[in-house]
């Protein structure tokens, strides 16, 4: 998987075999949404398959949900594959309460392949992968 380096510490993008994966970190609130929306808009417009990974997101508000809905609708609207990876109970509950299951279609993370080493977290940020 090829790491596409970004300047924002709250966003990591990986691309491999036509699949683009966006990993978000921190709190998906209005401040972070404003920082990552331009990048996600480009990826939603261009990726043939887009996965947004929220496993490292600790909080999500209505603006975060709005950004995810915007991405999902743009990706699905042009016939590309969309996947939202989330294992955070509070975020999953928020998606259900907002009745966005059908749009966002959250799914649990896939188990890593046997031949792949687990990622090593960045020492200065708990749960962060080095970029």
N, C-alpha and C positions, 0 to 999 in steps of 0.2 A: 504494500500500500504506500503510495507516494504522499508525503506530507507537504501541503502547500502552506508556506509560512505566512502568517498574518501579523500585523503590528498590534493587534488587540489581544491582551492576555485572557480575555473571556471567550475567545473563539479559536477553534482549531478546525481546519478543513483537511480531509484526507480524500484522495481520489485513487480508485483502482478498478480496472476493467469496466469502465462505464458507470460505476457507482460512486457518487460523491457523498461523503459523510461529514456533517457539521457537528462538532461537539461544542456545547455551550457550558460555561462555568460561572458559578456565582448565583446572583439573584436576578431572575428574569423580570425586571421591573421597568418602569418608564425610562430610567437612565440608561440601562443596558440595551433596551429595545432601540432607543435612538442611536446608539453606537453601532449596533450590528445590523440594523435594517437594510442599509445600502448593500452590504455584502450578501445578505440572504436574498435580497431582491434579485441580484445578478445570478446567484446560484439557482434560484427558483425559475428563472427565465431560461437558463442555459443547460442545466444538468439533465442528463437523460434519465437518471434515477437519483433521487435525493432522500437521504436519511438524516433526520435531525435527532441527535442523541442528547437527552436531558438528564442522564444519570448523574452528572456533576452539578446540576442546578439545585440550589437549596431553597428557592422560593420562586413563586410565579404569581403575578397579579393579572388583572384584566388586560393591561397593555401587552403583557407577555402572551396571553392567550390570543389576543388579536393578531399579533405578529405570526404566531404559529398557524392560525386560520388563514391568514393572508398567503403564507407560503404554501400551505396544503392546497388551497384553491387554485393558485397559479400553476403549481406543478401538475395537479390532477386535471386542470382545465385544458392543458395542452397535451394530455395523454401520457405524460411521463409517470414513472413509478414514485410513490411517496411512502415514506415510513417514518413514524415517530417512535423512538425508543425511550421508554420511561419506566423506571422502577420505583419512583418516589410516590408513596401512598398519598401524600397531601396534594400533589399535582394531579395524580390520577383522579382523586376525588373531585377536585376543581373541574376537571374536564367533564366528568359525569354530571356534576351539578349544573354546569353550563349547557348540558345536552349537546356536547361537541364530539361525542364518541364517533359518530358516523363521518364527520369531517376529518378529524385528526387521526382516528384509528390507532390509538396508542398500542404498542406491543412490548412485551418483555425483551430484554437483550438476549441475543443468541449466545449460546456457550462458545467460548473461544476454541478454535481448532486445537487438536492435541499437539500439533507441531509448533504452535505459536506460544512464545513466552508471554506471561502477563506483563502489562505495561508497568513501568516503574514510576511512582508518583514523584513529582517535583518536590524536593526537600523543603522549600520555603512555603509551599501552598498545599495544605492537606487535600488529597484527592486529585491534585493537578498533575497532568502529564507534562514532561518537558516539551517545549516547542522549538 
